[in-house]
Amino acid sequence: MKKMVCAAALATCGAAMAITDAEIEKLIGEMTLEEKVGQLVQLGSAGKEGGPLSQDATGVALPADVAEMVRKGEVGSLIGACGVTNFNAFQRIAMNEARVKIPLMVGHDMIHGVMTQAPIPLALACAWDEKTWQDCGRLIAVESPAKGCNWTFTPMVDMCRDPRWGRIAEGPGQDPYLGGKMGAAMVKGIQSKAGALPVAACIKHFAAYGGAEAGRDYNTVEMSESTFRNVYLPPFKAGVEAGALTVMPAFNTLNGVPCSVNKWLLTDILRDHLAFKGFTISDWCGVSECELDHHGMAETHAGLVELAMDAGMDQDMMAGLYRKELVQLVKDGKVPMAQVDRSVRNILQVKNALGLWENPYIDEAKLKAQIDLAAHARQARAIAAKCCVLLKNEKDALPLKPGVKVALVGPGAEDCVSISGTWSAYIENKFEMTLPEGLRGAGVTFTYTPGYDWQKGRADAKALKAAAKEADVVVALFGQKGTDSGEGWSVLDITLPKVQLEALNVLKRTKKPLVAVLINGRPLAIPELAEKADAILEAWCPGTSGGGAIADVLTGKVNPEGRLTTEFPVSVGQLPLYYNRLRTGRPSDVSAPYCSCYRDGPHQALYPFGYGLGYATFAYANELVKVEGEGNQRKVVLSCDVTNTGKVAGVETVQAYTRQMVGVESRPIRELRGWQKVALAPGETKCVTIEVPVAQLGYWLKDRFVPAAGPMRAWITRDSVSGKTLEFRL
Ligand code: BGC
């Protein structure tokens, strides 16, 4: 019998193919309409709040309503980490008591870890390192089963150009190439089958959710099809190609049509153009958000279900509308059975690719052996240190000199959880480490005086001055606590709150060297800090081992190598701000009369895309570009010599950018085409070569791919604004 072929995309998950294509078809043939619709429904694993419990055959107490739905085949998946015991109990009901034996999936948002938290994805992106991203995915894969999950709604690969949008914290930033690499690596890590039960990844939010107007969450998205295809779509393409088993359509409208019922998006683009073979799961009540009083796409719920099914939405998260309407719609001939079968097939194929018929249960012995929280904490610490970005370092403020006395000030230092970042609900790692613990472990002499809050009240000037007086250097925390970014956390203002500016001024007046450590889930507008602090270390929301990681970087045990993947504005008025913008026909020189500038401040970023310092310095020389090869093999080869001109070993992230000078549509100022990290000892020089396939340089014009041609510019350099301009032609 022919083995099930889920297409290459699913095969990359390393699927243990437990049943065949023919067996899946046979199963679909045997299912009642109600059972088929059941597969398209996702409801909460906790059931009705305060509802009764019932015991399963082995005596496990389960929410009675959920157990009954599983028994009757009325749900295809559950949402909400339900714990190992309940997961296995629900699965036993699905596999032993239900009429058709179809294993369940239980999903939750394990975004940057589970019991152990690595830094938020926006920070992870700053590592510019596929291994780090894959490792984080594996951490999620190993820890998710411990909470009773075999599916995570990760990675979010939404591009974002406006940090007022709180969900910028959950994604890779603003570059489609880097975002795609990060998404693909995380998908591979999550779906590596490393844990006690295979875990499915979900790329989201399809699509362009990060383009919400004015950074207001869930807001309208209006953009040209070229921008959509060239900027917002590529990370999803990379995720699909990496084998992501599920995709979550977004809440927002895209050019007028909500993604949840957008047939062009879910069928033409996702299935036909990207060749996605897994299944789609709506966002939380995404289908019901299209109702009369919201997006307004149909008068009735039945009308919405018709639209969503026709668009290609396979599973309905929490809205309960498929459950309520779909059986009747099929009976009335309004939704063809073939459409239902198609979605059921997509779901069963994913369950099969996960190996769920073969291994439906969480292997508790394997789980126990794998949950080594001390090792996970060490790993999270190493990852967090890699994600720190040194934004400023003058007067040799960092690393801290051995033996210096430090005054640690600012909020949040003693609480890992509050700075861990959004989606940190399941932290359970007793090896978490605060900054004072990290400093103590590194043998640093310090005092800790909070001195001010993130937002509220006034700075305690007296306490801050007293702390600084006794110290050689002040290390001060600024920014936003971990819960001040994430879903529903859009803000008008991304400057430092008054109380923090007050503290900054008090500390500045003490004339002690001032090292600022930024904690935040989004880029902030921090011109005052940039001016007054001697050093600024961007630590983001660094996860549960963040305190150890920050101490490692401050003391020089780790030489910071992170690079920004979003721009830091000078002012909120510059937003949206992104490096890969189009050119204008006007000068960007403010002394010109009709310039493309602001009259009351700069238009350039405070810290640009790709930017970051370290404790070593690097010099670039002999930058070259050439085109090699023929036909499909043609590639652009960029090279340069990089020398470590500093006193310590360091890692430089060499970045390659191009600009197409003439296009059918105007082309961006620069686009990232590749990068390479190079480790150099003091005085050492290495030649770095970055090869870019010419095919990668083309762009989409609506649905037509236009190969790159004509005059081109290139840079092989340290960030998106520097470097010698090289010319070549295609
Ligand atoms: C979010 C998704 C998330 C889902 C389930 C929604 O509100 O937009 O990103 O996966 O909830 O928790």
Residues whose N, C-alpha, C, O or C-beta is under 5 A from the ligand:
A	BS01	BGC	D109 F153 D283 W284
